[in-house]
Amino acid sequence: MRFLNQNQPTHDLTYSDVFMVPSRSSVASRLDVDLTSTDGLGTPLPLVVANMTAISGRRMAETIARRGGIAIIPQDIPTDIVGEAIDKVKRSHTVFDTPIMVTPNTTLGEAMSLLPKRAHGAVLVVDGDRKNGPLKPLGVVTPSDAIDEDRFAQAHEVMSDFVTVSPTASPREIFDELAANHQELAVAVEDGHLVGVMTRRGALRSALYQPAVDADGRLKIGTAVGINGDVAGKTEALLRHGADVLVVDTAHGHQEKMIEALAVVRRVRDEVARKVRIVAGNVVTADGVKDLAEAGADVLKVGVGPGAMCTTRMQTGVGRPQFSAVLECAETAQQLDRSVWADGGVRYPRDVALALAAGAGSVMIGSWFAGTHESTGDLKVDARGRQYKESFGMASARAVKMRTRDQSGFDRARAGLFEEGISSSRMYLDPDRPGVEDLVDFIVSGVRSSCTYAGARSLPEFRDLATVGIQSVSGYEEGRPLSASWS
């Protein structure tokens, strides 16, 4: 990457401070662009869901992995629960979605309350033991089935028929079958047993995206480990369950405790699963990259203060504008045969593109994904009828309370006095993009187009060819679209 008409600036820059200029390009279509990550994980998309309790869970992990990214399960969740989540993701189908399932006797009210858990817009009625045996699909319940029905009616009384497809059917065949029957949801069945579901839009996505899978063809999932407590024991347990990447995570990554923890994690990793990559952070300087790389990190997580839930810069004065932090850290990491994740500060597809142009191997997204069906929070509605989910920072009082749940009441109360981060924020669902897959479509479309403007067919080429300029606040505002006329 180079700067337009000047050397590298003397002051640090955020994503909104810069823009890309087009170059002569021979890339005719955005579909000609390969977005495989350059962080050593080799995921088909360079997107990582942040290890935030309000965002990243099993539903998010399997959904994002089917589209080519990877999610990181937070460190504050008990290890056995994380292990169960890993096991479930590994058992999930790599193409067909996992449906919301209810029994025939489930009330209509309960069935409808489960709809926001996924973006399918339907609940599948099944017969069988969901824990111990195969399931037989009986029907589907959609919002239209619930119109004028009593909320205490049972699912089998209001369910409707569904389109059945073979697990070997192509996305085009499934799409055509749904279109011919004027239906939105297909149920994949093999020998009378449920395999998964697919919507029309899901069929299109299955033709466009490749899932992120491990060596055994199972969906990938990552987990976070803190720098306190039984680091070795937790690391071994997570690796035994099949975690594909370990993120050693703390707000201030450039510290002695992190270096000590990294040595432990690296030792256990080398004994249990050598191919699993270790990510560590957060840092924002070349020195931080060097020290953590020397301590055993394969990937460095970059970002202090740019996140929407983070108050660190306003509270401490510590941090760094994210574009410059990624640019410097990525350059240093490349010299050391390492890579970086750009963590935080992305609010538009342009920001993801700029992070990749600056050299990020992948981009970690948190709050932007909080307002989706697949995030872990419960769906709520404000006084104006707008749907939202609550999000909170991982150094906030709310997160600290969860992290210190095994301590005495006095110690927990004392720890709660010191917080950096918002404990409750409303992340509204975009009516046009309420699911995480909708946002992935939005992001990928923008990043692919950015690559075509630069003349790049891959992310390494994008980093080499991108030309970036510096703009004023009014320059940034000029590029923002208007939802209504200015007169």
RAGIFEN-V761897 format. One record per backbone hydrogen bond with DSSP energy under -1.0 kcal/mol. CO is the residue of the C=O (numbers start at 1). NH is the residue of the N-H. If there is no record, write none. Layout:
# RAGIFEN-V761897
co nh
CO NH
CO NH
This chain:
# RAGIFEN-V761897
co nh
2 468
13 324
15 18
17 471
19 469
29 32
30 33
43 37
45 47
46 363
47 70
48 365
49 72
50 52
52 55
52 56
57 61
58 62
59 63
60 64
61 65
62 66
64 69
65 68
65 212
68 45
70 49
71 222
73 224
78 82
79 83
80 84
81 85
82 86
83 87
84 88
85 89
86 90
87 91
97 197
100 124
102 126
103 106
104 156
106 155
107 111
108 112
109 113
114 117
115 118
123 141
124 102
125 138
125 139
127 136
129 133
135 194
136 127
139 125
140 160
141 123
146 149
150 153
151 109
153 108
154 157
155 159
160 140
163 187
165 189
166 169
170 174
171 175
172 176
173 177
174 178
175 179
176 180
177 181
178 183
184 200
186 198
187 165
188 195
188 196
190 193
193 190
196 188
197 97
198 186
199 203
200 204
201 205
202 206
203 207
205 209
212 220
214 217
218 214
221 244
222 73
223 247
225 249
229 231
230 234
231 235
232 236
233 237
234 238
235 239
236 240
237 241
238 243
245 223
246 279
247 225
248 281
253 255
255 259
256 260
257 261
258 262
259 263
260 264
261 265
262 266
263 267
264 268
265 269
266 270
267 271
268 272
269 273
273 276
277 246
278 298
278 299
279 248
280 301
281 250
282 253
283 303
285 289
286 290
287 291
288 292
289 293
290 294
291 295
292 297
298 339
299 280
300 341
301 283
302 343
304 320
307 310
309 422
311 315
312 316
313 317
321 325
322 326
323 327
324 328
325 329
326 330
327 331
328 332
329 333
330 334
331 335
332 336
333 338
334 337
339 300
340 361
340 362
341 302
342 364
348 352
349 353
350 354
351 355
352 356
353 357
354 358
355 360
361 38
362 342
363 48
364 344
365 50
366 369
370 372
380 388
382 385
386 382
387 429
388 380
389 427
391 425
393 396
395 420
396 400
397 401
398 402
399 403
400 404
402 405
404 407
408 412
409 413
410 414
411 415
412 416
414 417
415 418
422 393
425 391
427 389
430 433
434 373
435 439
436 440
437 441
438 442
439 443
440 444
441 445
442 446
443 447
444 448
445 449
446 450
447 451
448 452
449 453
450 454
451 456
453 23
457 34
458 462
459 463
460 464
461 465
462 466
466 2
467 21
468 4
469 19
472 476
473 477
474 478
477 480
